[in-house]
Amino acid sequence: MQTQADAVAGENDEATSLASSREAVAICTATFGAVNLETILANRNLGAALMFFGHVPEAVPVSEEAYDAARAL
């Protein structure tokens, strides 16, 4: 899923890229929990995609969540 989001981001397809990134976060969170490396990476990637597409106010809390979870490992 994240590879798909990254590939789509390279094509500047904002809606599909962000949807794929959000889906990856949801699946990882449901499967592994919030404090898990896969979930942390999915959140980090979502934050990066949001920044890439100019959604800074939404990207900051997502990125902070990834950072806080990584520190909790």
N, CA, C and O atoms as a DFTB+ gen file, in Angstrom:
292 C
 N C O
     1  1       0.819      -1.197       0.000
     2  2       0.000       0.000       0.000
     3  2       0.854       1.249       0.000
     4  3       0.605       2.164      -0.784
     5  1       1.846       1.307       0.854
     6  2       2.646       2.516       0.913
     7  2       3.426       2.707      -0.370
     8  3       3.626       3.839      -0.810
     9  1       3.867       1.623      -0.976
    10  2       4.562       1.737      -2.252
    11  2       3.628       2.331      -3.293
    12  3       4.047       3.140      -4.121
    13  1       2.376       1.934      -3.252
    14  2       1.393       2.496      -4.172
    15  2       1.245       3.992      -3.913
    16  3       1.205       4.778      -4.859
    17  1       1.166       4.392      -2.659
    18  2       1.021       5.805      -2.321
    19  2       2.234       6.591      -2.792
    20  3       2.097       7.699      -3.311
    21  1       3.428       6.019      -2.611
    22  2       4.643       6.693      -3.047
    23  2       4.676       6.844      -4.560
    24  3       5.059       7.895      -5.074
    25  1       4.276       5.798      -5.271
    26  2       4.275       5.849      -6.730
    27  2       3.292       6.881      -7.238
    28  3       3.573       7.611      -8.188
    29  1       2.141       6.934      -6.598
    30  2       1.123       7.896      -7.017
    31  2       1.580       9.312      -6.693
    32  3       1.319      10.236      -7.464
    33  1       2.261       9.494      -5.559
    34  2       2.763      10.819      -5.204
    35  2       3.733      11.317      -6.264
    36  3       3.782      12.510      -6.561
    37  1       4.505      10.395      -6.833
    38  2       5.419      10.766      -7.906
    39  2       4.690      11.265      -9.131
    40  3       5.256      11.998      -9.941
    41  1       3.436      10.871      -9.273
    42  2       2.621      11.326     -10.397
    43  2       1.765      12.533      -9.996
    44  3       0.970      13.025     -10.798
    45  1       1.928      13.010      -8.754
    46  2       1.176      14.148      -8.232
    47  2      -0.325      13.912      -8.186
    48  3      -1.098      14.855      -8.359
    49  1      -0.753      12.690      -7.959
    50  2      -2.169      12.377      -7.791
    51  2      -2.485      12.462      -6.302
    52  3      -2.419      11.462      -5.587
    53  1      -2.820      13.636      -5.852
    54  2      -2.998      13.910      -4.428
    55  2      -4.052      13.032      -3.771
    56  3      -3.779      12.408      -2.745
    57  1      -5.229      12.975      -4.332
    58  2      -6.328      12.240      -3.696
    59  2      -5.993      10.764      -3.510
    60  3      -6.208      10.207      -2.433
    61  1      -5.473      10.137      -4.547
    62  2      -5.149       8.711      -4.465
    63  2      -3.991       8.461      -3.514
    64  3      -4.015       7.503      -2.742
    65  1      -2.993       9.304      -3.565
    66  2      -1.836       9.138      -2.693
    67  2      -2.221       9.270      -1.225
    68  3      -1.830       8.442      -0.402
    69  1      -2.982      10.303      -0.897
    70  2      -3.376      10.496       0.493
    71  2      -4.326       9.407       0.963
    72  3      -4.245       8.971       2.112
    73  1      -5.222       8.963       0.094
    74  2      -6.132       7.874       0.456
    75  2      -5.353       6.586       0.742
    76  3      -5.645       5.882       1.708
    77  1      -4.371       6.286      -0.093
    78  2      -3.554       5.084       0.117
    79  2      -2.752       5.178       1.405
    80  3      -2.630       4.198       2.140
    81  1      -2.204       6.359       1.678
    82  2      -1.428       6.550       2.905
    83  2      -2.313       6.422       4.139
    84  3      -1.921       5.801       5.127
    85  1      -3.493       7.003       4.083
    86  2      -4.425       6.894       5.216
    87  2      -4.863       5.445       5.426
    88  3      -5.000       4.986       6.560
    89  1      -5.077       4.738       4.331
    90  2      -5.454       3.325       4.431
    91  2      -4.333       2.513       5.079
    92  3      -4.594       1.643       5.911
    93  1      -3.102       2.793       4.702
    94  2      -1.959       2.090       5.291
    95  2      -1.899       2.324       6.794
    96  3      -1.650       1.390       7.556
    97  1      -2.125       3.568       7.227
    98  2      -2.128       3.875       8.661
    99  2      -3.250       3.115       9.363
   100  3      -3.032       2.529      10.423
   101  1      -4.430       3.120       8.790
   102  2      -5.571       2.443       9.411
   103  2      -5.328       0.940       9.544
   104  3      -5.603       0.354      10.591
   105  1      -4.822       0.330       8.504
   106  2      -4.571      -1.115       8.538
   107  2      -3.474      -1.454       9.537
   108  3      -3.610      -2.396      10.317
   109  1      -2.390      -0.688       9.516
   110  2      -1.291      -0.958      10.444
   111  2      -1.730      -0.762      11.890
   112  3      -1.386      -1.561      12.760
   113  1      -2.482       0.290      12.144
   114  2      -2.957       0.547      13.502
   115  2      -3.866      -0.576      13.977
   116  3      -3.738      -1.041      15.110
   117  1      -4.777      -1.013      13.125
   118  2      -5.698      -2.091      13.496
   119  2      -4.970      -3.413      13.687
   120  3      -5.333      -4.209      14.553
   121  1      -3.948      -3.645      12.884
   122  2      -3.237      -4.924      12.922
   123  2      -2.177      -4.976      14.008
   124  3      -2.075      -5.964      14.736
   125  1      -1.387      -3.914      14.118
   126  2      -0.213      -3.939      14.991
   127  2      -0.321      -3.061      16.229
   128  3       0.460      -3.219      17.167
   129  1      -1.274      -2.142      16.246
   130  2      -1.367      -1.176      17.341
   131  2      -0.608       0.101      16.999
   132  3       0.113       0.172      16.004
   133  1      -0.788       1.104      17.849
   134  2      -0.225       2.426      17.568
   135  2       1.285       2.482      17.770
   136  3       1.982       3.201      17.053
   137  1       1.792       1.731      18.737
   138  2       3.226       1.786      19.030
   139  2       3.891       0.550      18.437
   140  3       4.247      -0.393      19.145
   141  1       4.046       0.584      17.129
   142  2       4.660      -0.501      16.368
   143  2       5.405       0.132      15.209
   144  3       4.944       1.126      14.648
   145  1       6.536      -0.423      14.845
   146  2       7.364       0.190      13.814
   147  2       6.623       0.371      12.494
   148  3       6.760       1.414      11.854
   149  1       5.843      -0.619      12.074
   150  2       5.111      -0.495      10.809
   151  2       4.102       0.657      10.863
   152  3       3.958       1.413       9.903
   153  1       3.414       0.777      11.987
   154  2       2.437       1.858      12.146
   155  2       3.135       3.210      12.196
   156  3       2.668       4.181      11.602
   157  1       4.242       3.267      12.899
   158  2       5.008       4.508      12.985
   159  2       5.472       4.943      11.597
   160  3       5.359       6.116      11.241
   161  1       5.990       4.004      10.819
   162  2       6.444       4.337       9.471
   163  2       5.287       4.760       8.581
   164  3       5.432       5.669       7.763
   165  1       4.144       4.112       8.733
   166  2       2.973       4.500       7.939
   167  2       2.538       5.919       8.296
   168  3       2.204       6.708       7.412
   169  1       2.540       6.245       9.586
   170  2       2.198       7.603      10.015
   171  2       3.217       8.615       9.511
   172  3       2.849       9.701       9.064
   173  1       4.479       8.265       9.582
   174  2       5.529       9.159       9.085
   175  2       5.344       9.413       7.599
   176  3       5.465      10.548       7.138
   177  1       5.053       8.365       6.856
   178  2       4.850       8.508       5.419
   179  2       3.605       9.331       5.105
   180  3       3.606      10.118       4.158
   181  1       2.542       9.158       5.893
   182  2       1.348       9.978       5.702
   183  2       1.679      11.445       5.966
   184  3       1.280      12.322       5.200
   185  1       2.400      11.706       7.038
   186  2       2.812      13.077       7.338
   187  2       3.625      13.683       6.203
   188  3       3.431      14.845       5.845
   189  1       4.531      12.900       5.641
   190  2       5.354      13.384       4.527
   191  2       4.495      13.660       3.294
   192  3       4.703      14.656       2.601
   193  1       3.544      12.789       3.023
   194  2       2.657      12.994       1.865
   195  2       1.802      14.239       2.059
   196  3       1.609      15.016       1.124
   197  1       1.293      14.427       3.264
   198  2       0.506      15.620       3.542
   199  2       1.339      16.881       3.344
   200  3       0.859      17.864       2.780
   201  1       2.577      16.852       3.804
   202  2       3.478      17.999       3.606
   203  2       3.739      18.216       2.120
   204  3       3.701      19.347       1.637
   205  1       4.001      17.133       1.401
   206  2       4.294      17.213      -0.029
   207  2       3.170      17.917      -0.783
   208  3       3.415      18.697      -1.704
   209  1       1.937      17.629      -0.378
   210  2       0.783      18.209      -1.061
   211  2       0.299      19.509      -0.420
   212  3      -0.749      20.035      -0.794
   213  1       1.062      20.029       0.546
   214  2       0.767      21.336       1.107
   215  2      -0.232      21.373       2.241
   216  3      -0.757      22.440       2.560
   217  1      -0.511      20.238       2.860
   218  2      -1.460      20.164       3.974
   219  2      -0.708      20.224       5.306
   220  3      -0.810      19.316       6.131
   221  1       0.033      21.287       5.496
   222  2       0.901      21.402       6.669
   223  2       0.137      21.317       7.990
   224  3       0.569      20.582       8.878
   225  1      -0.984      22.037       8.166
   226  2      -1.682      21.936       9.461
   227  2      -2.115      20.516       9.814
   228  3      -2.147      20.160      10.992
   229  1      -2.444      19.710       8.828
   230  2      -2.815      18.314       9.084
   231  2      -1.578      17.435       9.247
   232  3      -1.612      16.448       9.982
   233  1      -0.496      17.785       8.573
   234  2       0.723      16.976       8.612
   235  2       1.417      17.036       9.965
   236  3       1.982      16.039      10.414
   237  1       1.381      18.186      10.614
   238  2       2.118      18.350      11.871
   239  2       1.663      17.370      12.947
   240  3       2.512      16.677      13.508
   241  1       0.367      17.270      13.268
   242  2      -0.010      16.306      14.312
   243  2       0.238      14.851      13.928
   244  3       0.547      14.028      14.789
   245  1       0.106      14.529      12.652
   246  2       0.384      13.160      12.199
   247  2       1.864      12.852      12.411
   248  3       2.213      11.782      12.909
   249  1       2.722      13.779      12.037
   250  2       4.167      13.595      12.203
   251  2       4.542      13.545      13.681
   252  3       5.397      12.754      14.080
   253  1       3.908      14.383      14.491
   254  2       4.174      14.358      15.936
   255  2       3.756      13.032      16.551
   256  3       4.433      12.513      17.439
   257  1       2.632      12.480      16.078
   258  2       2.179      11.184      16.578
   259  2       3.208      10.092      16.257
   260  3       3.500       9.241      17.096
   261  1       3.745      10.126      15.050
   262  2       4.770       9.149      14.658
   263  2       6.013       9.306      15.526
   264  3       6.595       8.319      15.977
   265  1       6.413      10.546      15.756
   266  2       7.591      10.813      16.574
   267  2       7.387      10.317      18.011
   268  3       8.251       9.647      18.577
   269  1       6.240      10.656      18.583
   270  2       5.956      10.236      19.965
   271  2       5.910       8.712      20.100
   272  3       6.409       8.157      21.078
   273  1       5.315       8.045      19.124
   274  2       5.246       6.581      19.151
   275  2       6.644       5.982      19.032
   276  3       6.959       5.000      19.705
   277  1       7.478       6.565      18.182
   278  2       8.849       6.062      18.021
   279  2       9.625       6.211      19.324
   280  3      10.397       5.326      19.693
   281  1       9.428       7.299      20.005
   282  2      10.115       7.506      21.291
   283  2       9.642       6.509      22.348
   284  3      10.382       6.173      23.272
   285  1       8.402       6.042      22.204
   286  2       7.850       5.098      23.180
   287  2       8.343       3.673      22.974
   288  3       8.156       2.824      23.847
   289  1       8.964       3.400      21.842
   290  2       9.453       2.028      21.586
   291  2      10.571       1.649      22.531
   292  3      11.094       0.538      22.455
